[in-house]
Amino acid sequence: MGKQMTEMLKGVLEGIVLAALSRRPAYGYEITSWLRDLGFTDIAEGTIYALLIRVEQRGLVDVQKVASEKGPPRKVYSLNALGRTNLDEFWGTWSFLVERLEQLHEGGTER
């Protein structure tokens, strides 16, 4: 992944993870796998775990410890009402940005 892609991804990764959790609860490695399946192949597990800690601290997700077949219990994250509100705001911002970027890309309106 190029430097520009990495920098842009940093700005939207929280929204991407919240969007993934809006589909169903998941644990960190599972989220990383989903993202890799979507083509985000360079995302490190550690990046996702650090992000999950931040969204947990901000109260955007609920966490449940679930027994694992191997090793310690897993932390399963689910989007809560505050997280859903945050995700809705993310999508609103995303739509605004996409519209403006498309205008610029297509020649846009001149001022």
Biopython code that builds the backbone (N, CA, C, O; Angstrom):
import numpy as np
from Bio.PDB.StructureBuilder import StructureBuilder

atoms = [
    (1, "MET", "N", (0.854, -1.172, 0.000)),
    (1, "MET", "CA", (0.000, 0.000, 0.000)),
    (1, "MET", "C", (0.899, 1.234, 0.000)),
    (1, "MET", "O", (1.870, 1.300, 0.754)),
    (2, "GLY", "N", (0.581, 2.189, -0.828)),
    (2, "GLY", "CA", (1.386, 3.396, -0.934)),
    (2, "GLY", "C", (1.190, 4.314, 0.259)),
    (2, "GLY", "O", (0.246, 4.162, 1.035)),
    (3, "LYS", "N", (2.098, 5.267, 0.391)),
    (3, "LYS", "CA", (2.050, 6.200, 1.521)),
    (3, "LYS", "C", (0.761, 7.000, 1.528)),
    (3, "LYS", "O", (0.167, 7.207, 2.587)),
    (4, "GLN", "N", (0.316, 7.455, 0.354)),
    (4, "GLN", "CA", (-0.921, 8.237, 0.290)),
    (4, "GLN", "C", (-2.117, 7.409, 0.757)),
    (4, "GLN", "O", (-2.954, 7.892, 1.519)),
    (5, "MET", "N", (-2.192, 6.166, 0.299)),
    (5, "MET", "CA", (-3.289, 5.283, 0.711)),
    (5, "MET", "C", (-3.247, 5.052, 2.217)),
    (5, "MET", "O", (-4.286, 5.080, 2.877)),
    (6, "THR", "N", (-2.072, 4.826, 2.757)),
    (6, "THR", "CA", (-1.920, 4.593, 4.195)),
    (6, "THR", "C", (-2.405, 5.804, 4.989)),
    (6, "THR", "O", (-3.129, 5.654, 5.974)),
    (7, "GLU", "N", (-2.010, 6.992, 4.565)),
    (7, "GLU", "CA", (-2.420, 8.206, 5.271)),
    (7, "GLU", "C", (-3.925, 8.432, 5.190)),
    (7, "GLU", "O", (-4.552, 8.813, 6.179)),
    (8, "MET", "N", (-4.506, 8.198, 4.018)),
    (8, "MET", "CA", (-5.956, 8.381, 3.865)),
    (8, "MET", "C", (-6.712, 7.355, 4.709)),
    (8, "MET", "O", (-7.734, 7.672, 5.319)),
    (9, "LEU", "N", (-6.208, 6.146, 4.736)),
    (9, "LEU", "CA", (-6.848, 5.077, 5.494)),
    (9, "LEU", "C", (-6.859, 5.382, 6.987)),
    (9, "LEU", "O", (-7.828, 5.063, 7.676)),
    (10, "LYS", "N", (-5.795, 5.997, 7.492)),
    (10, "LYS", "CA", (-5.736, 6.357, 8.909)),
    (10, "LYS", "C", (-6.922, 7.224, 9.309)),
    (10, "LYS", "O", (-7.447, 7.097, 10.415)),
    (11, "GLY", "N", (-7.340, 8.098, 8.413)),
    (11, "GLY", "CA", (-8.426, 9.017, 8.707)),
    (11, "GLY", "C", (-9.805, 8.388, 8.710)),
    (11, "GLY", "O", (-10.736, 8.935, 9.300)),
    (12, "VAL", "N", (-9.945, 7.243, 8.057)),
    (12, "VAL", "CA", (-11.272, 6.631, 7.944)),
    (12, "VAL", "C", (-11.372, 5.238, 8.556)),
    (12, "VAL", "O", (-12.440, 4.626, 8.540)),
    (13, "LEU", "N", (-10.272, 4.741, 9.092)),
    (13, "LEU", "CA", (-10.262, 3.365, 9.589)),
    (13, "LEU", "C", (-11.270, 3.135, 10.711)),
    (13, "LEU", "O", (-11.902, 2.080, 10.767)),
    (14, "GLU", "N", (-11.428, 4.111, 11.605)),
    (14, "GLU", "CA", (-12.407, 3.938, 12.685)),
    (14, "GLU", "C", (-13.806, 3.744, 12.097)),
    (14, "GLU", "O", (-14.546, 2.860, 12.528)),
    (15, "GLY", "N", (-14.160, 4.557, 11.130)),
    (15, "GLY", "CA", (-15.461, 4.421, 10.490)),
    (15, "GLY", "C", (-15.630, 3.069, 9.812)),
    (15, "GLY", "O", (-16.705, 2.472, 9.860)),
    (16, "ILE", "N", (-14.571, 2.595, 9.184)),
    (16, "ILE", "CA", (-14.615, 1.291, 8.520)),
    (16, "ILE", "C", (-14.857, 0.182, 9.540)),
    (16, "ILE", "O", (-15.672, -0.710, 9.309)),
    (17, "VAL", "N", (-14.156, 0.239, 10.656)),
    (17, "VAL", "CA", (-14.322, -0.790, 11.697)),
    (17, "VAL", "C", (-15.724, -0.718, 12.308)),
    (17, "VAL", "O", (-16.352, -1.753, 12.532)),
    (18, "LEU", "N", (-16.213, 0.482, 12.578)),
    (18, "LEU", "CA", (-17.568, 0.610, 13.115)),
    (18, "LEU", "C", (-18.592, 0.079, 12.113)),
    (18, "LEU", "O", (-19.576, -0.549, 12.503)),
    (19, "ALA", "N", (-18.363, 0.330, 10.831)),
    (19, "ALA", "CA", (-19.261, -0.187, 9.803)),
    (19, "ALA", "C", (-19.253, -1.715, 9.800)),
    (19, "ALA", "O", (-20.299, -2.347, 9.652)),
    (20, "ALA", "N", (-18.075, -2.300, 9.964)),
    (20, "ALA", "CA", (-17.983, -3.764, 10.028)),
    (20, "ALA", "C", (-18.752, -4.289, 11.242)),
    (20, "ALA", "O", (-19.460, -5.291, 11.150)),
    (21, "LEU", "N", (-18.609, -3.609, 12.373)),
    (21, "LEU", "CA", (-19.303, -4.044, 13.592)),
    (21, "LEU", "C", (-20.805, -3.796, 13.521)),
    (21, "LEU", "O", (-21.565, -4.408, 14.272)),
    (22, "SER", "N", (-21.245, -2.910, 12.632)),
    (22, "SER", "CA", (-22.691, -2.675, 12.498)),
    (22, "SER", "C", (-23.375, -3.883, 11.869)),
    (22, "SER", "O", (-24.589, -4.048, 11.992)),
    (23, "ARG", "N", (-22.601, -4.722, 11.200)),
    (23, "ARG", "CA", (-23.162, -5.931, 10.578)),
    (23, "ARG", "C", (-23.355, -7.044, 11.589)),
    (23, "ARG", "O", (-24.362, -7.753, 11.580)),
    (24, "ARG", "N", (-22.345, -7.184, 12.481)),
    (24, "ARG", "CA", (-22.458, -8.171, 13.562)),
    (24, "ARG", "C", (-21.266, -8.035, 14.502)),
    (24, "ARG", "O", (-20.212, -7.536, 14.109)),
    (25, "PRO", "N", (-21.438, -8.480, 15.744)),
    (25, "PRO", "CA", (-20.323, -8.436, 16.701)),
    (25, "PRO", "C", (-19.151, -9.283, 16.201)),
    (25, "PRO", "O", (-19.336, -10.258, 15.472)),
    (26, "ALA", "N", (-17.947, -8.891, 16.607)),
    (26, "ALA", "CA", (-16.755, -9.621, 16.177)),
    (26, "ALA", "C", (-15.603, -9.349, 17.129)),
    (26, "ALA", "O", (-15.643, -8.412, 17.926)),
    (27, "TYR", "N", (-14.588, -10.172, 17.034)),
    (27, "TYR", "CA", (-13.368, -9.966, 17.812)),
    (27, "TYR", "C", (-12.286, -9.433, 16.871)),
    (27, "TYR", "O", (-12.441, -9.475, 15.650)),
    (28, "GLY", "N", (-11.201, -8.938, 17.440)),
    (28, "GLY", "CA", (-10.180, -8.219, 16.687)),
    (28, "GLY", "C", (-9.636, -8.933, 15.468)),
    (28, "GLY", "O", (-9.583, -8.351, 14.384)),
    (29, "TYR", "N", (-9.232, -10.182, 15.622)),
    (29, "TYR", "CA", (-8.656, -10.906, 14.484)),
    (29, "TYR", "C", (-9.690, -11.096, 13.381)),
    (29, "TYR", "O", (-9.364, -11.042, 12.195)),
    (30, "GLU", "N", (-10.926, -11.316, 13.780)),
    (30, "GLU", "CA", (-12.007, -11.487, 12.813)),
    (30, "GLU", "C", (-12.203, -10.205, 11.983)),
    (30, "GLU", "O", (-12.391, -10.268, 10.768)),
    (31, "ILE", "N", (-12.158, -9.069, 12.640)),
    (31, "ILE", "CA", (-12.291, -7.790, 11.942)),
    (31, "ILE", "C", (-11.125, -7.607, 10.969)),
    (31, "ILE", "O", (-11.325, -7.198, 9.825)),
    (32, "THR", "N", (-9.924, -7.906, 11.420)),
    (32, "THR", "CA", (-8.746, -7.805, 10.553)),
    (32, "THR", "C", (-8.915, -8.694, 9.331)),
    (32, "THR", "O", (-8.590, -8.280, 8.218)),
    (33, "SER", "N", (-9.413, -9.900, 9.518)),
    (33, "SER", "CA", (-9.628, -10.832, 8.400)),
    (33, "SER", "C", (-10.647, -10.287, 7.411)),
    (33, "SER", "O", (-10.445, -10.367, 6.199)),
    (34, "TRP", "N", (-11.752, -9.728, 7.929)),
    (34, "TRP", "CA", (-12.771, -9.139, 7.046)),
    (34, "TRP", "C", (-12.150, -8.050, 6.198)),
    (34, "TRP", "O", (-12.359, -7.997, 4.986)),
    (35, "LEU", "N", (-11.378, -7.174, 6.847)),
    (35, "LEU", "CA", (-10.768, -6.056, 6.134)),
    (35, "LEU", "C", (-9.787, -6.552, 5.072)),
    (35, "LEU", "O", (-9.732, -6.008, 3.969)),
    (36, "ARG", "N", (-9.034, -7.559, 5.401)),
    (36, "ARG", "CA", (-8.103, -8.130, 4.411)),
    (36, "ARG", "C", (-8.864, -8.725, 3.238)),
    (36, "ARG", "O", (-8.439, -8.595, 2.090)),
    (37, "ASP", "N", (-9.991, -9.379, 3.518)),
    (37, "ASP", "CA", (-10.826, -9.929, 2.452)),
    (37, "ASP", "C", (-11.366, -8.828, 1.536)),
    (37, "ASP", "O", (-11.613, -9.063, 0.353)),
    (38, "LEU", "N", (-11.546, -7.625, 2.090)),
    (38, "LEU", "CA", (-12.022, -6.488, 1.304)),
    (38, "LEU", "C", (-10.899, -5.794, 0.525)),
    (38, "LEU", "O", (-11.147, -4.851, -0.228)),
    (39, "GLY", "N", (-9.664, -6.268, 0.712)),
    (39, "GLY", "CA", (-8.536, -5.703, -0.021)),
    (39, "GLY", "C", (-7.607, -4.840, 0.801)),
    (39, "GLY", "O", (-6.611, -4.339, 0.279)),
    (40, "PHE", "N", (-7.907, -4.653, 2.072)),
    (40, "PHE", "CA", (-7.030, -3.880, 2.960)),
    (40, "PHE", "C", (-5.953, -4.816, 3.512)),
    (40, "PHE", "O", (-5.903, -5.093, 4.710)),
    (41, "THR", "N", (-5.106, -5.287, 2.623)),
    (41, "THR", "CA", (-4.174, -6.355, 2.973)),
    (41, "THR", "C", (-3.023, -5.926, 3.875)),
    (41, "THR", "O", (-2.409, -6.765, 4.534)),
    (42, "ASP", "N", (-2.727, -4.638, 3.913)),
    (42, "ASP", "CA", (-1.576, -4.174, 4.694)),
    (42, "ASP", "C", (-1.929, -3.725, 6.108)),
    (42, "ASP", "O", (-1.067, -3.225, 6.830)),
    (43, "ILE", "N", (-3.174, -3.896, 6.507)),
    (43, "ILE", "CA", (-3.556, -3.471, 7.854)),
    (43, "ILE", "C", (-3.038, -4.490, 8.866)),
    (43, "ILE", "O", (-3.325, -5.683, 8.776)),
    (44, "ALA", "N", (-2.281, -3.997, 9.812)),
    (44, "ALA", "CA", (-1.711, -4.863, 10.843)),
    (44, "ALA", "C", (-2.739, -5.126, 11.939)),
    (44, "ALA", "O", (-3.547, -4.260, 12.277)),
    (45, "GLU", "N", (-2.693, -6.331, 12.481)),
    (45, "GLU", "CA", (-3.590, -6.677, 13.588)),
    (45, "GLU", "C", (-3.461, -5.679, 14.726)),
    (45, "GLU", "O", (-4.460, -5.266, 15.315)),
    (46, "GLY", "N", (-2.244, -5.299, 15.031)),
    (46, "GLY", "CA", (-2.002, -4.359, 16.126)),
    (46, "GLY", "C", (-2.717, -3.035, 15.928)),
    (46, "GLY", "O", (-3.163, -2.414, 16.892)),
    (47, "THR", "N", (-2.824, -2.607, 14.687)),
    (47, "THR", "CA", (-3.533, -1.363, 14.375)),
    (47, "THR", "C", (-5.003, -1.496, 14.747)),
    (47, "THR", "O", (-5.588, -0.582, 15.327)),
    (48, "ILE", "N", (-5.591, -2.625, 14.417)),
    (48, "ILE", "CA", (-7.007, -2.861, 14.715)),
    (48, "ILE", "C", (-7.218, -2.973, 16.222)),
    (48, "ILE", "O", (-8.173, -2.411, 16.758)),
    (49, "TYR", "N", (-6.334, -3.691, 16.907)),
    (49, "TYR", "CA", (-6.485, -3.832, 18.359)),
    (49, "TYR", "C", (-6.369, -2.481, 19.062)),
    (49, "TYR", "O", (-7.127, -2.201, 19.991)),
    (50, "ALA", "N", (-5.433, -1.646, 18.630)),
    (50, "ALA", "CA", (-5.289, -0.316, 19.230)),
    (50, "ALA", "C", (-6.541, 0.522, 18.975)),
    (50, "ALA", "O", (-7.000, 1.241, 19.862)),
    (51, "LEU", "N", (-7.085, 0.431, 17.780)),
    (51, "LEU", "CA", (-8.304, 1.164, 17.451)),
    (51, "LEU", "C", (-9.478, 0.670, 18.295)),
    (51, "LEU", "O", (-10.279, 1.474, 18.774)),
    (52, "LEU", "N", (-9.584, -0.642, 18.480)),
    (52, "LEU", "CA", (-10.669, -1.201, 19.300)),
    (52, "LEU", "C", (-10.572, -0.722, 20.748)),
    (52, "LEU", "O", (-11.595, -0.465, 21.383)),
    (53, "ILE", "N", (-9.375, -0.603, 21.267)),
    (53, "ILE", "CA", (-9.202, -0.080, 22.624)),
    (53, "ILE", "C", (-9.707, 1.359, 22.691)),
    (53, "ILE", "O", (-10.389, 1.740, 23.642)),
    (54, "ARG", "N", (-9.367, 2.158, 21.671)),
    (54, "ARG", "CA", (-9.807, 3.561, 21.656)),
    (54, "ARG", "C", (-11.330, 3.677, 21.573)),
    (54, "ARG", "O", (-11.925, 4.473, 22.300)),
    (55, "VAL", "N", (-11.968, 2.895, 20.696)),
    (55, "VAL", "CA", (-13.428, 3.019, 20.572)),
    (55, "VAL", "C", (-14.122, 2.467, 21.811)),
    (55, "VAL", "O", (-15.211, 2.920, 22.167)),
    (56, "GLU", "N", (-13.499, 1.492, 22.470)),
    (56, "GLU", "CA", (-14.049, 0.989, 23.736)),
    (56, "GLU", "C", (-13.965, 2.087, 24.800)),
    (56, "GLU", "O", (-14.936, 2.330, 25.517)),
    (57, "GLN", "N", (-12.819, 2.744, 24.904)),
    (57, "GLN", "CA", (-12.631, 3.808, 25.893)),
    (57, "GLN", "C", (-13.582, 4.973, 25.647)),
    (57, "GLN", "O", (-14.004, 5.634, 26.595)),
    (58, "ARG", "N", (-13.920, 5.230, 24.399)),
    (58, "ARG", "CA", (-14.839, 6.316, 24.061)),
    (58, "ARG", "C", (-16.305, 5.896, 24.187)),
    (58, "ARG", "O", (-17.207, 6.707, 23.977)),
    (59, "GLY", "N", (-16.537, 4.623, 24.532)),
    (59, "GLY", "CA", (-17.901, 4.156, 24.768)),
    (59, "GLY", "C", (-18.702, 3.881, 23.509)),
    (59, "GLY", "O", (-19.931, 3.909, 23.553)),
    (60, "LEU", "N", (-18.032, 3.612, 22.366)),
    (60, "LEU", "CA", (-18.728, 3.378, 21.103)),
    (60, "LEU", "C", (-19.107, 1.919, 20.883)),
    (60, "LEU", "O", (-19.913, 1.604, 20.007)),
    (61, "VAL", "N", (-18.527, 1.039, 21.675)),
    (61, "VAL", "CA", (-18.789, -0.396, 21.545)),
    (61, "VAL", "C", (-19.022, -1.009, 22.923)),
    (61, "VAL", "O", (-18.567, -0.494, 23.944)),
    (62, "ASP", "N", (-19.732, -2.104, 22.914)),
    (62, "ASP", "CA", (-19.855, -2.928, 24.114)),
    (62, "ASP", "C", (-18.926, -4.114, 23.926)),
    (62, "ASP", "O", (-18.710, -4.572, 22.804)),
    (63, "VAL", "N", (-18.378, -4.608, 25.026)),
    (63, "VAL", "CA", (-17.414, -5.698, 24.959)),
    (63, "VAL", "C", (-17.896, -6.839, 25.842)),
    (63, "VAL", "O", (-18.311, -6.646, 26.985)),
    (64, "GLN", "N", (-17.826, -8.031, 25.268)),
    (64, "GLN", "CA", (-18.191, -9.229, 26.023)),
    (64, "GLN", "C", (-17.045, -10.225, 25.884)),
    (64, "GLN", "O", (-16.550, -10.465, 24.782)),
    (65, "LYS", "N", (-16.634, -10.797, 26.995)),
    (65, "LYS", "CA", (-15.592, -11.823, 26.932)),
    (65, "LYS", "C", (-16.261, -13.169, 26.669)),
    (65, "LYS", "O", (-17.187, -13.577, 27.370)),
    (66, "VAL", "N", (-15.759, -13.845, 25.634)),
    (66, "VAL", "CA", (-16.328, -15.123, 25.212)),
    (66, "VAL", "C", (-15.221, -16.167, 25.252)),
    (66, "VAL", "O", (-14.106, -15.923, 24.792)),
    (67, "ALA", "N", (-15.543, -17.334, 25.807)),
    (67, "ALA", "CA", (-14.553, -18.403, 25.902)),
    (67, "ALA", "C", (-14.025, -18.777, 24.518)),
    (67, "ALA", "O", (-14.758, -18.785, 23.529)),
    (68, "SER", "N", (-12.735, -19.083, 24.484)),
    (68, "SER", "CA", (-12.072, -19.464, 23.242)),
    (68, "SER", "C", (-11.650, -20.918, 23.334)),
    (68, "SER", "O", (-11.327, -21.415, 24.413)),
    (69, "GLU", "N", (-11.655, -21.607, 22.178)),
    (69, "GLU", "CA", (-11.192, -23.005, 22.184)),
    (69, "GLU", "C", (-9.713, -23.089, 22.540)),
    (69, "GLU", "O", (-9.254, -24.065, 23.133)),
    (70, "LYS", "N", (-8.980, -22.047, 22.165)),
    (70, "LYS", "CA", (-7.541, -22.000, 22.432)),
    (70, "LYS", "C", (-7.236, -20.716, 23.182)),
    (70, "LYS", "O", (-7.652, -19.639, 22.754)),
    (71, "GLY", "N", (-6.540, -20.807, 24.259)),
    (71, "GLY", "CA", (-6.085, -19.615, 24.961)),
    (71, "GLY", "C", (-7.147, -18.908, 25.782)),
    (71, "GLY", "O", (-8.189, -19.477, 26.106)),
    (72, "PRO", "N", (-6.863, -17.665, 26.109)),
    (72, "PRO", "CA", (-7.755, -16.884, 26.983)),
    (72, "PRO", "C", (-9.058, -16.508, 26.269)),
    (72, "PRO", "O", (-9.171, -16.653, 25.052)),
    (73, "PRO", "N", (-10.035, -16.025, 27.036)),
    (73, "PRO", "CA", (-11.291, -15.594, 26.409)),
    (73, "PRO", "C", (-11.052, -14.464, 25.409)),
    (73, "PRO", "O", (-10.140, -13.653, 25.566)),
    (74, "ARG", "N", (-11.887, -14.435, 24.388)),
    (74, "ARG", "CA", (-11.805, -13.372, 23.383)),
    (74, "ARG", "C", (-12.716, -12.222, 23.771)),
    (74, "ARG", "O", (-13.770, -12.418, 24.376)),
    (75, "LYS", "N", (-12.291, -11.019, 23.412)),
    (75, "LYS", "CA", (-13.142, -9.850, 23.594)),
    (75, "LYS", "C", (-13.946, -9.669, 22.301)),
    (75, "LYS", "O", (-13.385, -9.415, 21.235)),
    (76, "VAL", "N", (-15.253, -9.803, 22.418)),
    (76, "VAL", "CA", (-16.126, -9.622, 21.262)),
    (76, "VAL", "C", (-16.743, -8.233, 21.368)),
    (76, "VAL", "O", (-17.340, -7.879, 22.384)),
    (77, "TYR", "N", (-16.588, -7.456, 20.302)),
    (77, "TYR", "CA", (-17.043, -6.073, 20.260)),
    (77, "TYR", "C", (-18.354, -5.979, 19.496)),
    (77, "TYR", "O", (-18.515, -6.592, 18.441)),
    (78, "SER", "N", (-19.288, -5.207, 20.038)),
    (78, "SER", "CA", (-20.537, -4.945, 19.324)),
    (78, "SER", "C", (-20.821, -3.450, 19.379)),
    (78, "SER", "O", (-20.544, -2.775, 20.371)),
    (79, "LEU", "N", (-21.374, -2.966, 18.298)),
    (79, "LEU", "CA", (-21.688, -1.548, 18.200)),
    (79, "LEU", "C", (-22.875, -1.228, 19.098)),
    (79, "LEU", "O", (-23.894, -1.917, 19.048)),
    (80, "ASN", "N", (-22.752, -0.194, 19.916)),
    (80, "ASN", "CA", (-23.865, 0.217, 20.774)),
    (80, "ASN", "C", (-24.517, 1.474, 20.190)),
    (80, "ASN", "O", (-24.143, 1.919, 19.104)),
    (81, "ALA", "N", (-25.476, 2.037, 20.898)),
    (81, "ALA", "CA", (-26.220, 3.191, 20.383)),
    (81, "ALA", "C", (-25.308, 4.389, 20.100)),
    (81, "ALA", "O", (-25.460, 5.054, 19.075)),
    (82, "LEU", "N", (-24.368, 4.662, 20.999)),
    (82, "LEU", "CA", (-23.447, 5.777, 20.783)),
    (82, "LEU", "C", (-22.560, 5.510, 19.563)),
    (82, "LEU", "O", (-22.278, 6.413, 18.775)),
    (83, "GLY", "N", (-22.132, 4.267, 19.425)),
    (83, "GLY", "CA", (-21.327, 3.887, 18.261)),
    (83, "GLY", "C", (-22.110, 4.016, 16.968)),
    (83, "GLY", "O", (-21.560, 4.435, 15.949)),
    (84, "ARG", "N", (-23.381, 3.663, 16.997)),
    (84, "ARG", "CA", (-24.237, 3.780, 15.812)),
    (84, "ARG", "C", (-24.403, 5.256, 15.431)),
    (84, "ARG", "O", (-24.370, 5.606, 14.251)),
    (85, "THR", "N", (-24.583, 6.114, 16.436)),
    (85, "THR", "CA", (-24.679, 7.555, 16.174)),
    (85, "THR", "C", (-23.382, 8.056, 15.545)),
    (85, "THR", "O", (-23.409, 8.822, 14.581)),
    (86, "ASN", "N", (-22.251, 7.624, 16.092)),
    (86, "ASN", "CA", (-20.949, 8.013, 15.554)),
    (86, "ASN", "C", (-20.798, 7.520, 14.115)),
    (86, "ASN", "O", (-20.283, 8.240, 13.260)),
    (87, "LEU", "N", (-21.245, 6.295, 13.850)),
    (87, "LEU", "CA", (-21.172, 5.733, 12.502)),
    (87, "LEU", "C", (-22.067, 6.516, 11.542)),
    (87, "LEU", "O", (-21.670, 6.780, 10.406)),
    (88, "ASP", "N", (-23.254, 6.886, 11.978)),
    (88, "ASP", "CA", (-24.142, 7.695, 11.138)),
    (88, "ASP", "C", (-23.476, 9.028, 10.785)),
    (88, "ASP", "O", (-23.567, 9.487, 9.646)),
    (89, "GLU", "N", (-22.810, 9.645, 11.759)),
    (89, "GLU", "CA", (-22.088, 10.899, 11.500)),
    (89, "GLU", "C", (-20.949, 10.667, 10.506)),
    (89, "GLU", "O", (-20.709, 11.489, 9.622)),
    (90, "PHE", "N", (-20.259, 9.550, 10.658)),
    (90, "PHE", "CA", (-19.181, 9.198, 9.729)),
    (90, "PHE", "C", (-19.726, 9.111, 8.304)),
    (90, "PHE", "O", (-19.146, 9.679, 7.378)),
    (91, "TRP", "N", (-20.851, 8.394, 8.130)),
    (91, "TRP", "CA", (-21.415, 8.246, 6.782)),
    (91, "TRP", "C", (-21.873, 9.587, 6.224)),
    (91, "TRP", "O", (-21.740, 9.828, 5.025)),
    (92, "GLY", "N", (-22.404, 10.456, 7.062)),
    (92, "GLY", "CA", (-22.791, 11.788, 6.612)),
    (92, "GLY", "C", (-21.588, 12.583, 6.123)),
    (92, "GLY", "O", (-21.636, 13.220, 5.071)),
    (93, "THR", "N", (-20.519, 12.540, 6.892)),
    (93, "THR", "CA", (-19.285, 13.225, 6.516)),
    (93, "THR", "C", (-18.706, 12.614, 5.246)),
    (93, "THR", "O", (-18.261, 13.327, 4.347)),
    (94, "TRP", "N", (-18.717, 11.299, 5.187)),
    (94, "TRP", "CA", (-18.193, 10.589, 4.016)),
    (94, "TRP", "C", (-18.956, 11.008, 2.754)),
    (94, "TRP", "O", (-18.342, 11.282, 1.723)),
    (95, "SER", "N", (-20.274, 11.056, 2.830)),
    (95, "SER", "CA", (-21.094, 11.449, 1.674)),
    (95, "SER", "C", (-20.757, 12.867, 1.229)),
    (95, "SER", "O", (-20.619, 13.137, 0.036)),
    (96, "PHE", "N", (-20.627, 13.764, 2.193)),
    (96, "PHE", "CA", (-20.258, 15.152, 1.889)),
    (96, "PHE", "C", (-18.918, 15.194, 1.140)),
    (96, "PHE", "O", (-18.801, 15.848, 0.104)),
    (97, "LEU", "N", (-17.921, 14.497, 1.671)),
    (97, "LEU", "CA", (-16.593, 14.507, 1.064)),
    (97, "LEU", "C", (-16.605, 13.894, -0.328)),
    (97, "LEU", "O", (-15.990, 14.434, -1.248)),
    (98, "VAL", "N", (-17.291, 12.784, -0.492)),
    (98, "VAL", "CA", (-17.344, 12.119, -1.796)),
    (98, "VAL", "C", (-17.972, 13.048, -2.835)),
    (98, "VAL", "O", (-17.467, 13.164, -3.952)),
    (99, "GLU", "N", (-19.062, 13.703, -2.472)),
    (99, "GLU", "CA", (-19.717, 14.628, -3.410)),
    (99, "GLU", "C", (-18.764, 15.737, -3.834)),
    (99, "GLU", "O", (-18.662, 16.048, -5.020)),
    (100, "ARG", "N", (-18.068, 16.333, -2.876)),
    (100, "ARG", "CA", (-17.160, 17.434, -3.191)),
    (100, "ARG", "C", (-15.957, 16.961, -3.994)),
    (100, "ARG", "O", (-15.516, 17.645, -4.918)),
    (101, "LEU", "N", (-15.431, 15.803, -3.649)),
    (101, "LEU", "CA", (-14.288, 15.268, -4.394)),
    (101, "LEU", "C", (-14.678, 14.928, -5.825)),
    (101, "LEU", "O", (-13.892, 15.143, -6.748)),
    (102, "GLU", "N", (-15.882, 14.399, -6.020)),
    (102, "GLU", "CA", (-16.349, 14.105, -7.377)),
    (102, "GLU", "C", (-16.497, 15.399, -8.180)),
    (102, "GLU", "O", (-16.172, 15.437, -9.367)),
    (103, "GLN", "N", (-16.986, 16.452, -7.535)),
    (103, "GLN", "CA", (-17.089, 17.747, -8.218)),
    (103, "GLN", "C", (-15.713, 18.231, -8.661)),
    (103, "GLN", "O", (-15.538, 18.682, -9.793)),
    (104, "LEU", "N", (-14.752, 18.134, -7.772)),
    (104, "LEU", "CA", (-13.396, 18.566, -8.107)),
    (104, "LEU", "C", (-12.801, 17.712, -9.230)),
    (104, "LEU", "O", (-12.159, 18.228, -10.145)),
    (105, "HIS", "N", (-13.024, 16.413, -9.144)),
    (105, "HIS", "CA", (-12.479, 15.483, -10.126)),
    (105, "HIS", "C", (-13.071, 15.729, -11.514)),
    (105, "HIS", "O", (-12.374, 15.599, -12.520)),
    (106, "GLU", "N", (-14.341, 16.081, -11.565)),
    (106, "GLU", "CA", (-15.032, 16.298, -12.831)),
    (106, "GLU", "C", (-14.928, 17.737, -13.338)),
    (106, "GLU", "O", (-15.555, 18.087, -14.338)),
    (107, "GLY", "N", (-14.167, 18.546, -12.676)),
    (107, "GLY", "CA", (-14.016, 19.925, -13.101)),
    (107, "GLY", "C", (-14.757, 20.890, -12.216)),
    (107, "GLY", "O", (-14.416, 22.071, -12.153)),
    (108, "GLY", "N", (-15.778, 20.394, -11.525)),
    (108, "GLY", "CA", (-16.495, 21.146, -10.507)),
    (108, "GLY", "C", (-16.973, 22.523, -10.902)),
    (108, "GLY", "O", (-16.832, 22.966, -12.042)),
    (109, "THR", "N", (-17.534, 23.170, -9.928)),
    (109, "THR", "CA", (-18.000, 24.525, -10.135)),
    (109, "THR", "C", (-16.863, 25.476, -9.847)),
    (109, "THR", "O", (-16.113, 25.298, -8.887)),
    (110, "GLU", "N", (-16.742, 26.479, -10.678)),
    (110, "GLU", "CA", (-15.682, 27.470, -10.473)),
    (110, "GLU", "C", (-16.192, 28.606, -9.636)),
    (110, "GLU", "O", (-17.370, 28.956, -9.712)),
    (111, "ARG", "N", (-15.344, 29.179, -8.851)),
    (111, "ARG", "CA", (-15.719, 30.298, -7.980)),
    (111, "ARG", "C", (-15.114, 31.567, -8.503)),
    (111, "ARG", "O", (-15.306, 32.631, -7.915)),
]
sb = StructureBuilder()
sb.init_structure("model")
sb.init_model(0)
sb.init_chain("A")
sb.init_seg("    ")
for serial, (resi, resn, name, xyz) in enumerate(atoms, 1):
    if name == "N":
        sb.init_residue(resn, " ", resi, " ")
    sb.init_atom(name, np.array(xyz, "f"), 0.0, 1.0, " ", f" {name:<3s}", serial, name[0])
structure = sb.get_structure()
